[in-house]
Amino acid sequence: MLCEEFEAELRAHLADRPFALEHAEVDSRPEWRIRYGRSIPVLLDAAGSLICETRFDADAVDRHL
């Protein structure tokens, strides 16, 4: 349930800011499976840049905003 916990922390952290969240299955793309297969969940920006992985990182999200 790491993905659900990660999303809950993200939503709580950004509760006062609008944002769009798109779920994607890492196994749906071979390159994602190779790159992130052992680092699930991951949070990417719209351009595909990594923000944080495995655990929610509020500081990384804030730096990215």
SEFI-290200 format. One record per atom (N, C-alpha, C): residue in one letter; x, y, z. Coordinates in pm, whole numbers, plus 50000, padded with zeros to 5 digits. Layout:
<nodes>
AXYZ...
</nodes>
This chain:
<nodes>
M500794988250000M500005000050000M500855012750000L502115011649961L502985023249958L502445034349868C501885030549753C501375040649660C500245048649723E499355042049793E498235048949856E498725058249967E499675053750046E500245062050152E500955074150092F501725071849988F502455082549919F501465093049869E500405088649803E499415097949749E498705105549861A498375098849969A497715105550081A498615116450140E499895113550154E500835123550205E500965135250108L501025132349979L501105142849877L499875151849882R498705145649884R497455153449888R497365161850015A497765156550128A497745164150253A498725175750246H499885173450191H500915183750181H500475195150089L499775191749982L499365201749883L497885205449897A497325203250013A495895205050034A495395218949994D496205229150012D495765242749981D496185247449842R496785238449763R497235241949629R496605232649526P496125238249416P495565229649312P496695222049239F496435209649206F497405201849128F496675190449059A497265185548953A496715174148881A497615162248907L497005150848930L497745138648956L497295128048857E498255122348788E497955111748691E498645099048737H497875088448754H498445075548793H498955068448668A500075062048680A500635054248570A501235041448627E501075030948556E501605017948596E503045016748547V503985015148638V505385014148601V505605002748502D504874991948518D505034980548427D504484983148287S503814994548266S503244997348135S504275001748033R505455005548079R506525009847988R507825002948028P508444995947935P509684988847969P510754998048027E510875010247972E511915019348023E511625023748167W510355024948201W510005028248340W510325016448431R510015004448386R510274992648468R511764991548498I512604994048397I514044993448416I514515004548510R514005016548490R514455028048567R513895028448709Y512605025148726Y511935027048854Y511445014048919G511695002848859G511144990248906G511294987349053R512374991349112R512634988849254R512435001449340S511935012149279S511815024949348S510365029749356I509435020849351I508015024449350I507575028249491P506765038349508P506225047249406P507205058349370V506955064449256V507745075949211V506805087449181L507305099549194L506565111549160L507375118949056L506785120548938L507415127648827L506635140348798D507315150248745D506595162248702D506055159948561A505375169748506A504735168348374A505745165448264A506995169748282A508035167448183A508725153948201G508375146748309G508975133748334G510195134048424S510495145648483S511625146548575S511235141048712L512145133748771L511895127548901L511865138149011I510815137649093I510725146449210I511115138749334C510495127049356C510885118449468C510455104149437E511055094849511E510765080749488E510785073149620T510085062249622T509985052949734T509185058549851R509585069949903R508885076550013R508565090949972F507435096050019F507085109849992F508115118950058D508575128949983D509585138350033D509035152450015A508485158050123A507865171350119A508865181950076D510095181050121D511105190850084D511395190549934A511475178549877A511705177349732A510545183149654V509335180749699V508145186349631V508195201349640D508475206849756D508555221449772D509655227549686R510805221049679R511885226149595R511465226249449H510695216449409H510275215349270H509225225749233L508435229549330L507405239749304L508085252949291
</nodes>
